[in-house]
Amino acid sequence: MIYSRSIFCATLITAMLAFQVPVNAKMYRWTDADGHVFYSDKVPPKQSKLERNILNKKGRVVDTVKAAKTKEQIALERRLKLLRKEQEKIIVRQKSNDKVLLSTFRNVDDLRMTLNGKLLAVDAHKRVHESTLENLKEDLENARKRAARSERRGQKVSKKILAELASTEEKIKNVYIDIEKTDEKRAAIQRKFDIDIVRFLFLTRGSNISAQALSDETAELKAADTLGLYNCKDRQSCNRAWEVAKQFVIDNSTTPINFNTDTLIMGSDPMISSDLSLSASKSRRKNNKVSIFLDIRCHNSSLGKEFCLSLKVEKLRRSFRPFMENAVEN
């Protein structure tokens, strides 16, 4: 038998618990989708997936049966697990790079000397390609002259000369490609060392924090910005942060919110290629820190997947942590 709170008062419920229910029976309390509260020793099949409290003889809650997870929740949990794994990979990779940087170079001058050595080696390769190119151009010019002489004499250009022309032109084209690749390699080396120099200066700047401790701290920040992650500082600020995160999701989702609890807020599935469905999840990590993960879903189509890889989505994800910190601290 099921009793609605709108019909019976708390006194009658207590009496029912004391006299009508068998000693070993469990009494449940749950709320349906319309907000109606029910009490019963049996939960109807249609409402068995709802969250429910288990009550003792005095009507007090002794345990809670969580609501069954929806397909969307299960899918999001899988996604969050992948995000956490990716987070750890980014952190480990950054720490490893910093360790190599700090153990290999004593100062910025060492870095610049190594950079110059690598650039000189690349420049030497480029000069070899350029010398080969000049020789091939000369060979091509000679072959063209032989072909022109044949034509002036009214003779057909031989297959040998035609083959030589085609082969030399193909070789020249390939050398141009090699030179372009060499330029790209040089630019990549320069970019990497520019980043390494800035990173080295950052890690070895005058500070009470050791370079290794600074590496650990900033590695987490890099992962946070890349993935959309906010790490709570304490319980009080975390409560505030969760409210801010929920507002961020509501403001930036183009789909309506279909799930909103104290640990998860989730937008409904994207319906068109330009839709963004945001979700935020609050969870405790291995180091006992509480983190809030942002997840962004796009429409399951080629255009939707392309949109999820766009600069707009990347900027939105990277804006999450700074937005959270600014809102929580102010």
HELIX and SHEET records of a PDB file:
HELIX    1   1 ALA A   10  PHE A   19  1                                  10    
HELIX    2   2 PRO A   45  GLN A   47  5                                   3    
HELIX    3   3 LYS A   71  THR A  104  1                                  34    
HELIX    4   4 VAL A  108  ARG A  152  1                                  45    
HELIX    5   5 LYS A  159  LEU A  203  1                                  45    
HELIX    6   6 ALA A  211  LEU A  227  1                                  17    
HELIX    7   7 ARG A  235  ASN A  252  1                                  18    
HELIX    8   8 SER A  302  CYS A  308  1                                   7    
HELIX    9   9 LEU A  311  GLU A  329  1                                  19    
SHEET    1   A 5 TYR A   3  SER A   4  0                                        
SHEET    2   A 5 VAL A  37  SER A  40 -1                                        
SHEET    3   A 5 MET A  27  THR A  31 -1                                        
SHEET    4   A 5 ARG A  52  LEU A  55 -1                                        
SHEET    5   A 5 VAL A  61  VAL A  65 -1                                        
SHEET    1   B 5 LEU A 229  ASN A 231  0                                        
SHEET    2   B 5 VAL A 290  ARG A 297 -1                                        
SHEET    3   B 5 SER A 277  ARG A 284 -1                                        
SHEET    4   B 5 LEU A 264  GLY A 267 -1                                        
SHEET    5   B 5 ILE A 257  ASN A 260 -1                                        
END                                                                             
